[in-house]
């Protein structure tokens, strides 16, 4: 009896998981849409603050560094514009 119950439970799990993955609520969709940008700088990847955007970091002579910065208009975070 225990084996039969375990077998039925194992067969039901993939069906329930598949059914759950097809229906995403509107709240969940809104949460995915509001995710912030990520800037990967020299010290690691960090979220870009609200009001800023991700831009390419440069050295003092203008050569691209290969890392991102957060450009906030009047100032930058994580590097040089």
C-alpha positions in Angstrom: 0.0 0.0 0.0 2.8 2.4 0.8 4.5 1.6 -2.5 1.3 2.4 -4.4 0.9 5.7 -2.6 4.5 6.6 -3.2 4.2 5.7 -6.9 1.1 7.8 -7.3 2.7 10.8 -5.6 5.8 10.6 -7.8 3.6 10.5 -10.9 1.5 13.5 -9.7 4.5 15.8 -9.1 5.5 16.4 -12.7 1.9 17.0 -13.8 1.4 19.5 -11.0 4.7 21.3 -11.8 3.9 21.5 -15.5 0.4 22.9 -14.8 1.8 25.5 -12.4 4.5 26.7 -14.9 1.9 27.6 -17.5 -0.1 30.1 -15.5 1.8 33.2 -14.3 -0.2 35.8 -12.4 -0.3 39.5 -13.4 1.5 40.4 -10.2 4.4 38.1 -11.1 4.7 39.5 -14.6 4.7 43.0 -13.2 7.5 42.0 -10.8 9.7 40.7 -13.6 9.1 43.9 -15.6 10.2 46.2 -12.8 13.6 44.6 -12.3 16.5 47.1 -12.2 19.5 47.2 -14.5 22.8 45.6 -13.3 26.2 47.3 -13.9 29.2 44.9 -13.9 32.1 47.1 -12.7 35.6 46.4 -11.7 34.5 45.5 -8.1 31.6 43.3 -9.2 28.0 43.5 -10.4 25.7 45.9 -8.6 22.2 47.3 -9.3 22.0 50.6 -11.0 20.2 53.2 -8.8 16.8 54.6 -9.8 17.3 57.7 -12.1 20.6 56.3 -13.5 21.4 54.2 -16.5 24.2 51.7 -17.4 26.9 53.0 -19.6 30.4 51.9 -20.8 33.2 52.8 -18.4 36.3 54.5 -19.8 39.8 55.4 -18.7 41.0 59.0 -18.4 42.2 59.0 -22.0 38.8 57.7 -23.3 39.7 54.1 -23.9 36.8 51.7 -23.0 37.6 49.6 -19.9 35.2 46.7 -20.7 33.3 47.4 -17.5 30.0 49.2 -16.9 29.3 52.3 -14.9 26.1 53.9 -13.6 25.6 57.2 -15.3 23.4 59.5 -13.2 23.6 62.6 -15.3 25.7 65.0 -13.1 27.8 62.2 -11.6 28.8 58.6 -12.1 29.0 55.5 -9.9 31.5 52.7 -10.3 33.9 54.4 -12.7 34.6 57.2 -15.2 32.2 58.3 -18.0 
